[in-house]
Amino acid sequence: MNESPSVLLLEFNELAPGLMERFIAGGHLPNFERLRSQSTVMITDPEADQSGLEPWIQWVTVHTGVAGAEHGIEKLGEADQLEYPTIGETVAAQGGQVWLCGSMNLPRRAAGGGTYLPDPWNPDATPNPASMRAFSDFVRANVQEHSNATARQTPGALARFGWFLARHGLSMSTVRASVAQLVAERRGTRGRWARASVLDRFQWDVFRWYWRRQQPAFATFFSNSTAHFQHVFWRNLEPELFANKPGADEQRRLGDAVLHGYREMDRIVGEASVLAEEAGATLMFCTGLSQQPYVQAEAHGGKYIYRPHRFEDVVDVLGIQGVRQIAPVMAEQFHLYFHDEVGAQAAGEVLRSAMVDGEPAFTVRNAGVDVFTGCAVHGLVPVDATLRTGDDEIGVFSDLFYRSESPKSGFHHPDGMWWIRTGEHEQIDRPIPLRSIAPTILELLDIDVPDSMKAAPVAAPG
């Protein structure tokens, strides 16, 4: 057991308070129920309107104690632009060991030289130690192309990934879950979508291996899988809310998808409770923000996501030159990085000129050598629809893009959950600024809070 204070922060992106209560009441989440009974329980306020509700903004706020309007990070993949000190850097400056496992939109320096697994959407995906690269690359490729049934890992990448896991905590329960998932896919009883939970299991094994060896003062474990399930499968959870209802076969396959995600998070909570108790660490659980049903596009048949089969093919057919790097992020979006701003400006103009059935094909945002873009088409597109720039026909849209299987059915809600295990249950009824998390953690660790973290910490446990 550590003699010095330590904090283990579970970052489960966008879990919803209402669903949490519902699933606990149904007896599905015994570990969450136990944690809640031992915790100070709060709802967090991101201090942002709907346009500013994005996890890549809110998680930066969690780690800096600075609201999104001030820290200025607006897009996923902009972590290197962060100018404020983070929890991890502040802990490391006082000699504490830090382990950041997948935390969203944080630069490598946020770990203060400690152990760092970048989030899968980070264009500068360089973990620390470098030996984690085989694991990081595998997770990154699978997360970025999870919806692309044609995407495949090379045998070499699979071998390096397996060898890393074998030496860094792979558990038999994860092996069994992986085999069960592949068998279920073959039998048609569970789809590829559930592989996201298996990736979480791999990542949790790695997290636990490093935790037990390093006993960090501050550690995080981030998961986005259940947030993804909510975004695409909420209509299967509550079909009565949606005009475009799932068919019987779809409902059979996906009716429990969201609950599956919460159950997988519950399993991690149970194992994290053991780790924290072994080390005498304070266990925290946070969601950053949450979700709610998305019914706004039902009158138009729903909102679909279109993503390139191969990003390189889209760049090539549009004749875009000088691309240094392509960095996919969530849903339909991706970064194009250029050698210079001239090339980026030219690419932005080409993307803005592209049309599908008379409508813009891309959203475009230029920022120096970075073009942040994505498919702007969200309705059902005829199979023979063409992509055009001006009078030129570039190609058949469906040859370049594939459509998400399900329309969007969940979207962001400002309420986030934050629980601090103290040994006793306390419910704080007023909303707590999301900015309060960082100074509270530092206060628990007996570390001076930087001047940039202006929100009041929640009273220390005990």
C-alpha positions in Angstrom: 0.0 0.0 0.0 1.2 3.5 -0.8 1.9 5.7 2.1 1.5 8.8 0.0 -1.9 9.8 -1.3 -2.9 8.6 -4.8 -5.9 8.9 -7.2 -7.2 6.4 -9.8 -9.6 8.3 -12.1 -12.0 6.2 -14.3 -12.9 8.3 -17.3 -16.0 6.6 -18.9 -17.0 9.0 -21.7 -20.6 10.2 -21.8 -22.4 7.7 -19.6 -25.9 9.1 -18.9 -27.2 9.6 -15.3 -30.7 8.5 -16.2 -29.5 5.2 -17.8 -27.1 4.7 -14.8 -30.1 4.9 -12.4 -32.2 2.7 -14.6 -29.6 0.0 -15.0 -28.7 0.0 -11.3 -32.4 -0.3 -10.4 -32.6 -3.3 -12.7 -29.8 -5.0 -10.9 -27.4 -4.9 -13.9 -24.6 -2.9 -12.4 -23.7 -4.2 -8.9 -20.2 -2.6 -8.9 -21.5 0.8 -9.8 -24.2 0.5 -7.2 -21.6 -0.4 -4.5 -19.3 2.5 -5.6 -22.2 4.9 -5.5 -23.1 3.8 -2.0 -19.5 4.6 -0.9 -19.1 7.9 -2.7 -19.7 11.6 -2.8 -22.0 11.8 -5.9 -22.2 14.9 -8.1 -23.6 16.1 -11.4 -21.0 18.3 -13.3 -21.7 21.4 -15.3 -19.4 22.0 -18.4 -20.4 25.7 -18.5 -21.0 25.5 -22.2 -23.9 25.7 -24.6 -24.9 22.8 -27.0 -22.4 24.0 -29.6 -19.6 23.6 -27.1 -20.6 20.1 -25.9 -17.9 17.9 -27.3 -15.8 15.3 -25.3 -12.5 16.6 -26.8 -13.4 19.9 -25.2 -14.7 18.7 -21.8 -11.9 16.2 -21.1 -9.4 19.0 -21.6 -11.4 20.9 -19.0 -11.3 18.0 -16.6 -7.5 17.8 -16.8 -6.7 21.6 -16.8 -9.5 23.0 -14.6 -10.1 25.6 -17.4 -13.4 26.0 -19.2 -13.5 25.3 -22.9 -14.1 29.0 -23.8 -10.8 29.8 -22.2 -8.5 26.8 -23.0 -9.5 27.1 -26.7 -9.2 23.5 -27.7 -12.1 22.9 -30.1 -11.2 19.8 -32.1 -10.0 16.3 -31.5 -6.3 16.2 -32.4 -5.5 19.7 -31.2 -3.9 18.6 -28.0 -0.5 20.0 -28.9 -2.0 23.5 -28.8 -2.8 23.3 -25.1 -1.2 26.1 -23.2 -2.4 25.3 -19.6 -0.8 23.0 -17.0 -2.6 19.7 -16.5 -3.1 17.5 -13.4 -0.5 15.1 -14.5 2.2 17.8 -15.2 1.5 19.3 -11.8 1.8 16.0 -10.0 5.0 15.1 -11.9 6.6 18.5 -11.1 6.2 17.5 -7.4 7.9 14.1 -8.0 4.8 12.0 -8.4 4.5 9.2 -10.9 1.8 9.6 -13.5 0.0 7.0 -15.7 -2.4 8.4 -18.4 -4.1 5.6 -20.2 -6.0 6.8 -23.2 -7.2 10.1 -21.8 -8.8 12.1 -24.6 -7.1 15.0 -26.4 -4.1 15.4 -24.1 -0.5 15.9 -25.3 2.2 13.6 -24.2 3.6 16.3 -21.9 0.4 16.0 -19.8 1.9 12.8 -18.3 4.9 14.8 -17.1 7.3 12.3 -18.5 5.4 9.4 -16.9 3.6 6.5 -18.6 1.4 7.7 -21.5 -0.9 5.9 -23.9 -2.3 8.4 -26.4 -5.9 8.4 -27.3 -6.6 6.6 -30.6 -7.4 9.8 -32.4 -4.2 11.6 -31.6 -2.3 12.3 -34.8 1.0 12.3 -32.9 0.4 8.9 -31.4 3.7 8.4 -29.6 3.4 6.5 -26.3 5.8 6.4 -23.4 7.5 4.0 -23.0 8.2 3.5 -26.8 7.7 -0.2 -26.3 4.0 0.4 -26.0 3.9 1.4 -29.7 2.8 -2.0 -30.9 -0.2 -1.8 -28.6 -1.0 1.8 -29.3 -0.9 1.3 -33.1 -3.2 -1.7 -33.0 -5.8 0.1 -30.8 -5.6 3.2 -32.9 -6.1 1.3 -36.2 -9.1 -0.7 -34.8 -10.8 2.4 -33.3 -10.4 4.6 -36.3 -11.7 1.9 -38.7 -14.1 0.0 -36.4 -17.0 0.6 -38.8 -15.1 -0.4 -41.9 -15.6 -4.1 -42.4 -12.9 -4.1 -45.1 -10.2 -2.8 -42.8 -7.6 -5.5 -41.8 -4.5 -5.6 -39.6 -1.4 -7.0 -41.1 -0.1 -10.3 -39.6 3.0 -8.5 -38.4 0.9 -5.9 -36.5 -1.2 -8.7 -34.9 2.0 -10.5 -33.9 3.6 -7.4 -32.3 0.3 -6.6 -30.5 0.0 -10.2 -29.2 3.6 -10.3 -28.0 3.2 -7.0 -26.2 0.1 -8.2 -24.4 1.6 -11.5 -23.5 4.4 -9.6 -21.6 2.1 -6.8 -20.2 -0.7 -8.4 -18.3 -3.0 -10.2 -20.7 -5.5 -12.1 -18.5 -7.3 -15.4 -19.2 -10.6 -13.6 -18.8 -9.7 -11.3 -21.7 -8.6 -14.3 -23.8 -11.9 -16.0 -23.1 -13.9 -12.8 -23.9 -12.0 -12.4 -27.2 -12.7 -16.0 -28.3 -16.3 -15.7 -27.3 -16.7 -12.5 -29.4 -15.2 -14.1 -32.5 -17.5 -17.2 -32.0 -20.5 -14.9 -31.5 -19.7 -13.1 -34.7 -19.4 -16.3 -36.7 -22.8 -17.5 -35.3 -24.5 -14.2 -35.8 -25.4 -13.7 -32.2 -23.3 -10.6 -31.7 -21.8 -8.2 -34.3 -18.4 -6.6 -34.9 -19.6 -3.6 -32.9 -18.9 -5.4 -29.6 -15.2 -5.6 -30.4 -14.9 -2.2 -28.9 -15.5 -3.8 -25.5 -12.9 -6.4 -26.1 -10.4 -3.6 -26.9 -11.3 -2.1 -23.5 -10.5 -5.4 -21.9 -7.0 -5.4 -23.6 -6.4 -1.8 -22.5 -7.5 -2.5 -18.9 -5.1 -5.5 -18.6 -2.3 -3.2 -19.7 -3.4 -0.4 -17.4 -3.5 -2.9 -14.4 0.0 -4.2 -15.3 1.6 -0.8 -15.2 -0.4 0.3 -12.2 0.7 -2.5 -10.0 4.4 -2.1 -10.9 4.5 1.7 -10.7 2.0 2.6 -8.0 1.4 6.0 -9.6 0.2 9.0 -7.6 -2.2 9.9 -10.4 -3.6 7.5 -13.0 -6.4 7.6 -15.5 -8.2 4.9 -17.5 -10.3 6.2 -20.4 -13.0 4.4 -22.4 -15.2 5.6 -25.2 -16.9 2.4 -26.2 -20.2 2.9 -24.4 -20.4 6.5 -25.6 -20.2 5.1 -29.2 -22.9 2.5 -28.4 -25.2 5.2 -27.2 -24.6 7.4 -30.2 -25.7 4.6 -32.7 -27.8 2.2 -30.7 -30.0 4.4 -28.4 -32.9 3.7 -30.9 -32.5 0.0 -30.1 -32.6 0.8 -26.3 -35.8 2.9 -26.5 -37.3 2.3 -30.0 -40.6 3.8 -28.8 -39.0 7.3 -28.9 -38.1 7.1 -32.6 -40.2 7.5 -35.7 -37.8 5.3 -37.7 -38.0 2.2 -35.7 -35.5 -0.7 -36.0 -36.7 -3.9 -37.6 -37.2 -7.1 -35.7 -33.9 -8.6 -36.8 -32.0 -5.5 -36.0 -33.7 -5.3 -32.6 -32.8 -8.9 -31.9 -29.1 -8.2 -32.6 -28.8 -4.7 -31.0 -31.5 -4.3 -28.4 -29.0 -4.9 -25.6 -26.0 -3.0 -27.1 -26.1 0.0 -24.7 -26.7 -2.2 -21.7 -23.8 -4.4 -22.8 -21.6 -1.3 -22.7 -22.7 -0.3 -19.2 -22.1 -3.9 -18.0 -18.6 -3.8 -19.4 -17.9 -0.6 -17.6 -19.3 -2.2 -14.4 -16.8 -5.0 -14.7 -14.0 -2.5 -14.8 -15.4 -0.6 -11.8 -15.2 -3.8 -9.8 -11.6 -4.5 -10.8 -10.6 -0.9 -10.3 -12.1 -1.0 -6.8 -9.7 -3.8 -5.9 -6.7 -2.0 -7.4 -7.5 1.2 -5.4 -8.1 -0.7 -2.2 -4.8 -2.6 -2.6 -2.9 0.7 -3.0 -4.9 2.8 -0.5 -5.8 5.1 -3.5 -8.9 7.3 -3.8 -11.1 5.9 -6.6 -13.0 8.4 -8.8 -15.4 8.0 -11.7 -16.2 10.8 -14.2 -18.0 11.0 -17.5 -17.2 14.5 -18.7 -20.7 15.0 -20.1 -23.5 12.6 -21.1 -26.0 11.8 -23.8 -29.7 11.9 -24.6 -31.9 10.5 -27.4 -31.4 12.2 -30.8 -34.8 12.4 -32.5 -34.3 15.7 -34.4 -33.7 14.1 -37.8 -36.4 11.5 -37.7 -38.7 13.4 -40.0 -35.9 13.2 -42.7 -35.2 9.5 -42.2 -32.5 9.9 -39.6 -28.9 11.3 -39.7 -26.3 8.9 -41.2 -22.6 9.1 -41.2 -20.5 8.6 -44.4 -16.8 7.8 -44.1 -14.2 7.1 -46.8 -13.4 3.4 -47.5 -9.8 4.7 -47.9 -9.0 8.3 -47.0 -6.1 8.3 -49.5 -8.5 7.5 -52.4 -10.6 10.6 -51.6 -7.5 12.8 -51.6 -6.3 11.2 -54.8 -9.6 11.6 -56.8 -9.9 15.2 -55.7 -6.4 15.9 -56.9 -5.2 17.3 -53.6 -1.4 17.6 -53.4 1.1 18.0 -50.7 -0.6 16.0 -47.9 1.9 15.2 -45.2 -0.4 13.1 -43.0 -4.0 11.9 -42.9 -5.3 11.6 -39.3 -8.9 10.2 -39.0 -10.8 11.1 -35.9 -14.4 10.3 -34.8 -17.4 9.5 -37.1 -16.9 11.2 -40.5 -14.1 13.6 -39.6 -10.4 13.6 -40.4 -7.4 16.0 -40.4 -5.3 16.6 -43.5 -1.9 18.0 -42.6 0.2 19.7 -45.3 3.8 20.8 -45.7 2.8 24.4 -45.9 -0.2 26.7 -45.6 -0.4 27.3 -49.3 -1.1 23.6 -49.9 -3.6 23.6 -47.0 -5.5 26.6 -48.5 -5.6 25.1 -51.9 -7.0 21.8 -50.5 -9.6 23.7 -48.5 -10.8 25.4 -51.7 -11.1 22.0 -53.5 -13.0 20.5 -50.6 -15.4 23.4 -50.4 -16.1 23.1 -54.2 -17.0 19.4 -54.0 -20.8 18.6 -54.2 -23.1 15.6 -54.0 -26.5 16.0 -55.6 -26.1 19.8 -55.5 -25.2 19.8 -51.8 -21.7 20.4 -50.2 -19.8 17.2 -49.8 -17.5 18.3 -47.1 -17.3 20.5 -44.0 -14.0 22.4 -44.0 -12.0 24.3 -41.4 -8.5 25.6 -42.2 -6.1 26.2 -39.4 -2.5 26.8 -40.7 -1.2 23.6 -42.2 -4.2 21.6 -40.9 -7.4 21.1 -42.8 -10.1 19.6 -40.5 -12.7 18.1 -42.7 -15.4 15.4 -43.0 -18.3 14.3 -45.2 -21.2 16.8 -44.9 -23.7 14.3 -46.3 -26.1 12.9 -43.7 -29.2 11.8 -45.6 -29.8 8.7 -47.7 -27.9 9.0 -50.9 -28.9 7.2 -54.2 -26.5 4.5 -55.1 -25.5 6.2 -58.4 -25.0 9.7 -56.8 -21.7 11.3 -58.0 -19.1 13.5 -56.4 -18.4 16.7 -58.5 -16.2 19.7 -58.4 -17.6 22.4 -60.6 -18.6 20.8 -63.9 -16.2 17.8 -63.4 -17.6 14.4 -62.3 -15.0 13.0 -59.9 -16.5 9.6 -59.1 -19.4 7.6 -57.8 -20.0 8.7 -54.2 -20.7 5.1 -52.9 -17.4 3.9 -54.4 -15.5 6.3 -52.2 -17.7 6.4 -49.0 -19.6 3.8 -47.0 -22.6 4.6 -44.8 -23.0 3.8 -41.1 -25.3 0.9 -40.6 -27.5 2.8 -38.1 -28.5 6.5 -38.1 -27.4 8.6 -35.2 -29.7 8.2 -32.2 -27.8 9.7 -29.2 -26.4 13.2 -28.8 -24.6 15.2 -26.1 -26.1 16.4 -22.8 -24.3 18.8 -20.5 -24.8 16.7 -17.3 -21.8 14.7 -16.3 -21.4 12.3 -13.4 -18.5 12.6 -10.9 -18.2 10.2 -8.0 -15.4 10.3 -5.3 -15.2 7.2 -3.1 -15.0 8.3 0.5 -16.4 5.3 2.3 -19.8 7.0 2.8 -22.6 8.1 0.5 -23.2 11.8 0.1 -25.4 13.4 -2.7 -24.5 16.9 -3.6 -27.6 18.4 -5.2 -26.2 21.5 -6.8 -24.3 21.3 -10.1 -20.5 21.3 -9.7 -18.4 23.0 -12.3 -16.4 20.5 -14.4 -13.4 22.8 -13.7 -13.5 21.7 -10.0 -12.2 18.2 -10.7 -8.6 19.1 -11.3 -8.1 21.2 -8.2 -9.9 18.6 -6.1 -7.6 15.9 -7.3 -4.5 18.1 -6.5 -5.8 18.9 -3.1 -6.4 15.2 -2.3 -2.7 14.7 -3.3 -1.6 17.5 -1.1 -0.2 19.4 -4.1 -0.5 23.2 -4.6 -3.1 24.1 -7.2 -1.9 26.2 -10.2 -3.3 29.7 -10.5 -5.0 28.7 -13.8 -7.3 26.4 -11.9 -9.7 28.9 -10.4 -12.7 26.7 -9.5 -13.1 25.8 -5.8 -12.3 22.2 -5.1 -14.9 19.9 -3.6 -14.3 19.4 0.1 -11.7 16.6 0.6 -13.1 13.3 1.8 -13.0 12.8 5.5 
